[in-house]
Every structure is written in C-alpha cells, then in structure tokens.
Amino acid sequence: METLSPHSRTSLSRTDAARIGGIAAFTLAISALHYFTPDSLVQWHYLIQRLFYLPVVYAALSYGLAGGLLGAVAAGLSLLPQIIATWRVRPEYSINQFAELFSFAAVAILTGTLSDRERRQKASLSLAAGQVRQMYAELQENFERMKRTERLYALGQLSAGLAHEVRNPLASIEGAAAILLREPPSEERRVEFLEIIQKESRRLNRLLSTFLDFAKPRAPEFQMAKVERVIDSVLALTEHSFLRAAIAVRREVATDLPPFEHDPEQITQILLNLTINAIQAMPNGGEIAISAFREGDSAVIEVSDQGCGISEEDMERIYDPFFTTKETGTGLGLPVAHQIALNQGGILAARRNTGNGMTFSLRLPLRAGAAE
C-alpha cells in the first residue's frame, strides 16, 4: 500500500484546512448578508436564505454525511440570530425559517449519504483495479517464465538434434581414419576411405551451414522484382530432376500480380526447398504445380504435389528443427524456409490435398514491412 510522506500529509492537511475555512467563511458571509438586508426586502431575504444550501451541499460532497451535518449545523447557527430577531415581528415567517433548518439537515443527510456511497464505490473500484494490476503482473511474470522455459526446451531440442545429426558423420570419419591408421591399406582402399572422410566432412559442413541459416538467417535485401523470375529460376535449377523422375510441371502466374518488394535470393531458396521436397515425395512421377497470384495486399506462391503427403500427426512438427520423415534428410529445410518467410514479413503454411500430396503456400506482403 502506498504511504504518504510527511510533506504529502502536510499538504493534505493544508488543503482540508483551506476547504473548511472557505465553507465557514462562505456561511458567515451569507449570514451577514442576510442579517444586514432590510426586513422590508422580503424576497431578498428568501433568496439569501436559499444560499445556505450551497455550503451545506459542498461540505456533504467533500466530507460525506458527517461533513454535511456539520455544514447544516453551521448554517442553522448562522441563521438562528435572524430567526430570533424576526420572531418578535413576524412569527409566521420565523416558523418557516425554523422549518428551513430541518431542510438543511435533510439535504445534508441525502447528499452526504450519496457522497459516502460514491466514495465506497470508488474505494472498491480502486481495490479491484489494484487486484487486477497485481493479477496482470503475476500473469506477465508467469508468461515470461513460460517463455524462458520454452526457450530452454527448444534449445535442448536443438542441441539434441544437432548432436544426433553430427554423431553419424563423425563416426564414419573416425572409423575411416582408424582403419587407415591400423593397417597399411592398398592405394585403392586408401582412396576409398579418404573419399568417405571427404564426403562426411562436406556433409558436416552443409549441416552446420544450414543450422546457422536457421539460427541466424541474414537480413533480407528487399528489391522491387517480379516473382516470375524467381519461379523460372527454380524451374531451371530443378529441370534435370524433373526429367529424371518423369514429373510434369505446371506453372501458373496471375496477370494481376504486380512486381513487389522481396529478397529474390531468399525466396528462391524457399521455393527450391519446397520443389525438391515435392520431387522427392513423388518417386513414381506425377505433377507439380507452381502458382502465384494476388490475394488482397499479399502475394501468394503455392507449390503443390501429388506425392505421399504428410501424416496428420506429423503436420504439427514439420517446422521443428531436425524433424524429418526422410532417411537422409536433416530436418532443417522447412524450418529454415519458415524462418526466412517470417523475416520477410510473410508466412509459410502447409495443407494436405483432398486427394494425394501436399500444398505449401508462401504468403508475402506486396509492400515490404506492411505485415509489421
């Protein structure tokens, strides 16, 4: 609970003293005005007497029921000398003035009660607001704790996955080196083992490079370009694989899709990964459709295949690092593609086709930074 400093308590006391002094001074001023007004001005007496309600109401609003009653007593005492003086001349008027004293009390009780009720409601609301703020702070703290736990869990998963992927090529390199050291091999066997070491070393290098792309991808270099060039570049890079696997390609680019800001090199990397995955998912051939169209303020590029698809239980894990259903896969292709899409203000989504295969959709803003 917040505590007031001595200076704050002094300031508060001075404010109350000034307010009470103002109420008293106003009451005395009305009493003096009422007293010095000639008795012949009956209407003026009536109007001036009504002014006593002002300090009564103000006192009730400022200090509740107790303040209102004190204000009513002060107004009554200020009016009392005039009532006594008038009693000798006009008793009937003095009776009305006496009745006015009860009206002061009634107004004070009513206004003070309502004021106290409002104060209680404000105090209740202030207490509730404090509790809500405390609950919100606790919720934020719990949320941050959950995020830290999630980061640690993700770091553990990444470390375990990387260690698993690194272990196999290291074992192959160690085995080949041990054989070379243990026995003098023939030239043919020596070349064979050295090729194994070279192959596994390259595999390790690719794995670490891909992992670094995922962990810390480079910032995109936006430029205004047509997406058709990116798609044509991907098709040219994978043309040999299409012919070898007897896969047909269907390319569809909407005419209303304008050039937009993106990083062509990174988008090529995403589409190349998706296209290679689609080719590998169709060992018996089929058709791959690559389409691009406009949807609102976004450009959508889709890669659809007729392959084996992804099971329902694996759909939630396809962007997890090192998760793969392929025997030779690293499990970093889709996570890297997903991370690149996010860095360009877009999103990479996957859905199962009605028949066979998968469709991956890359959605990018037509204007760089619009998604942010």
VEXKOL-806678 format. One record per residue (C-alpha): x, y, z. Coordinates in steps of 0.02 Angstrom, whole numbers, padded with zeros to 5 digits, always signed. Layout:
% residues N
XYZ...
//
This chain:
% residues 372
+00000+00000+00000+00063+00173-00043+00110+00280+00107+00109+00470+00113+00267+00562+00153+00264+00694+00293+00264+00829+00158+00113+00748+00072+00019+00735+00238+00055+00919+00274-00007+00970+00101-00164+00866+00125-00197+00946+00295-00175+01120+00224-00297+01081+00085-00428+01022+00209-00399+01174+00318-00420+01290+00170-00577+01199+00114-00656+01202+00288-00608+01384+00308-00689+01425+00142-00851+01338+00191-00855+01431+00358-00815+01598+00277-00950+01574+00145-01077+01528+00279-01033+01681+00384-01041+01793+00229-01217+01730+00189-01268+01756+00370-01202+01934+00370-01287+01973+00206-01449+01901+00272-01434+01999+00435-01396+02169+00356-01530+02158+00221-01678+02268+00271-01829+02174+00334-01936+02260+00204-01848+02164+00065-01937+02000+00098-01898+01923-00070-01712+01959-00048-01716+01876+00123-01796+01724+00044-01664+01714-00094-01517+01743+00025-01582+01607+00141-01578+01484-00004-01391+01518-00021-01359+01422+00142-01388+01261+00044-01227+01290-00055-01103+01269+00090-01208+01126+00159-01204+01031-00006-01019+01069-00033-00975+01008+00141-01075+00848+00112-00991+00818-00056-00818+00850+00019-00834+00756+00184-00986+00644+00169-01128+00629+00293-01030+00697+00441-00969+00848+00343-01144+00882+00278-01221+00877+00453-01086+00994+00520-01120+01110+00373-01307+01104+00411-01274+01143+00596-01161+01289+00547-01293+01357+00427-01427+01337+00560-01324+01426+00693-01286+01566+00569-01471+01585+00530-01530+01569+00711-01499+01752+00764-01602+01812+00617-01741+01690+00660-01746+01755+00841-01748+01935+00782-01887+01901+00659-01992+01805+00786-02043+01965+00876-02103+02049+00717-02167+01908+00606-02187+01743+00698-02264+01658+00547-02107+01693+00444-01995+01631+00585-02088+01464+00585-02044+01446+00401-01864+01486+00443-01864+01353+00580-01930+01229+00452-01783+01279+00341-01664+01211+00473-01737+01037+00451-01721+01058+00263-01535+01093+00287-01520+00931+00385-01619+00832+00255-01513+00897+00112-01355+00861+00212-01410+00682+00251-01461+00646+00071-01307+00723-00010-01188+00654+00121-01259+00478+00105-01241+00481-00083-01066+00552-00068-01014+00417+00056-01086+00284-00058-00987+00354-00205-00829+00354-00101-00856+00173-00052-00884+00127-00234-00726+00220-00286-00628+00133-00148-00699-00035-00204-00657+00001-00385-00482+00059-00335-00457-00100-00235-00521-00205-00380-00408-00110-00502-00260-00142-00388-00301-00327-00380-00318-00332-00570-00150-00246-00590-00072-00369-00470-00151-00516-00562-00092-00445-00728+00085-00425-00660+00082-00606-00598+00013-00663-00765+00152-00571-00857+00281-00646-00741+00210-00821-00770+00206-00789-00957+00387-00734-00958+00433-00887-00855+00342-00998-00979+00433-00915-01123+00600-00942-01038+00555-01123-01007+00501-01142-01188+00663-01066-01249+00764-01183-01140+00662-01331-01203+00687-01276-01384+00872-01253-01352+00880-01428-01279+00789-01499-01429+00904-01408-01549+01058-01466-01457+00997-01646-01453+00951-01642-01637+01116-01564-01689+01214-01688-01584+01119-01832-01663+01149-01770-01839+01334-01735-01808+01367-01902-01725+01341-02009-01882+01465-01920-01998+01590-01905-01855+01577-02093-01826+01608-02126-02012+01759-02009-02013+01829-02087-01855+01805-02264-01923+01888-02225-02088+02034-02138-02002+02055-02283-01879+02066-02409-02023+02194-02301-02112+02299-02292-01955+02282-02475-01906+02337-02560-02066+02431-02503-02219+02292-02511-02349+02311-02529-02534+02303-02374-02641+02126-02417-02692+02067-02439-02511+02159-02282-02455+02069-02180-02588+01903-02258-02536+01924-02210-02353+01986-02036-02395+01832-02010-02503+01724-02064-02356+01812-01937-02244+01791-01801-02376+01608-01844-02406+01564-01844-02221+01661-01684-02191+01560-01598-02329+01402-01669-02252+01451-01594-02084+01488-01426-02165+01318-01424-02253+01231-01471-02092+01316-01334-01992+01288-01205-02130+01103-01248-02137+01091-01243-01948+01171-01070-01946+01047-01013-02079+00908-01067-01962+00984-00999-01802+01038-00832-01875+00973-00801-02051+01041-00650-02141+00933-00496-02153+00831-00489-02314+00886-00369-02450+00723-00303-02522+00708-00252-02702+00566-00224-02822+00556-00377-02935+00435-00493-03022+00405-00661-02943+00402-00745-03116+00591-00731-03123+00609-00822-02957+00493-00962-03014+00583-00979-03181+00750-00986-03090+00687-01126-02977+00620-01224-03126+00785-01206-03216+00882-01270-03065+00768-01422-03045+00739-01461-03230+00858-01609-03228+00770-01684-03077+00600-01665-03161+00658-01757-03316+00742-01896-03217+00589-01927-03107+00463-01913-03250+00373-01769-03166+00267-01642-03260+00271-01461-03208+00127-01337-03218+00171-01153-03198+00032-01026-03169+00064-00842-03132-00085-00724-03121-00078-00573-03236-00136-00454-03099+00012-00495-02986+00124-00341-02993+00310-00331-02951+00333-00315-02763+00471-00292-02636+00556-00454-02583+00726-00537-02574+00734-00642-02734+00881-00746-02672+00794-00796-02511+00627-00829-02598+00721-00938-02722+00794-01034-02575+00619-01064-02504+00540-01118-02669+00690-01226-02713+00673-01318-02548+00486-01342-02573+00509-01401-02752+00645-01527-02707+00534-01593-02566+00392-01613-02691+00504-01707-02813+00566-01823-02676+00386-01856-02622+00343-01924-02797+00467-02065-02837+00341-02137-02961+00312-01973-03053+00163-01857-03059+00133-01670-03075+00197-01522-02978+00101-01358-02991+00187-01194-02951+00066-01048-02950+00073-00866-02898-00072-00747-02876-00128-00593-02783-00240-00601-02631-00281-00430-02558-00119-00344-02509-00020-00506-02518+00065-00611-02649+00037-00798-02630+00153-00929-02706+00097-01110-02695+00192-01271-02729+00075-01420-02745+00122-01603-02774+00038-01772-02792+00156-01865-02679+00138-01968-02521+00097-01816-02415+00123-01793-02229+00026-01887-02096-00094-01792-01985+00009-01823-01828+00167-01756-01912+00087-01595-01976+00117-01502-01814+00303-01547-01814+00356-01506-01992+00436-01340-01938+00527-01417-01790+00716-01419-01816+00788-01591-01857+00617-01671-01877+00611-01768-02041+00525-01919-02115+00665-01946-02241+00807-02066-02210+00938-01944-02275+00855-01781-02226+00925-01659-02097+00757-01591-02043+00813-01411-02066+00746-01369-02239+00569-01321-02189+00619-01235-02026+00744-01127-02122+00613-01087-02255+00486-01044-02121+00611-00930-02033+00655-00840-02196+00470-00812-02232+00444-00735-02060+00595-00620-02083+00516-00552-02243+00351-00517-02155+00268-00671-02231+00213-00842-02177+00237-01018-02242+00087-01133-02220+00053-01314-02266-00107-01410-02302-00149-01585-02355-00229-01600-02527-00400-01678-02548-00326-01820-02649-00141-01853-02630+00005-01743-02589+00034-01576-02505+00018-01392-02546+00138-01266-02468+00085-01083-02476+00207-00940-02458+00115-00777-02420+00214-00614-02434+00160-00432-02416+00163-00335-02579+00248-00194-02486+00398-00235-02377+00361-00201-02194+00172-00195-02221+00146-00352-02117+00234-00273-01969
//
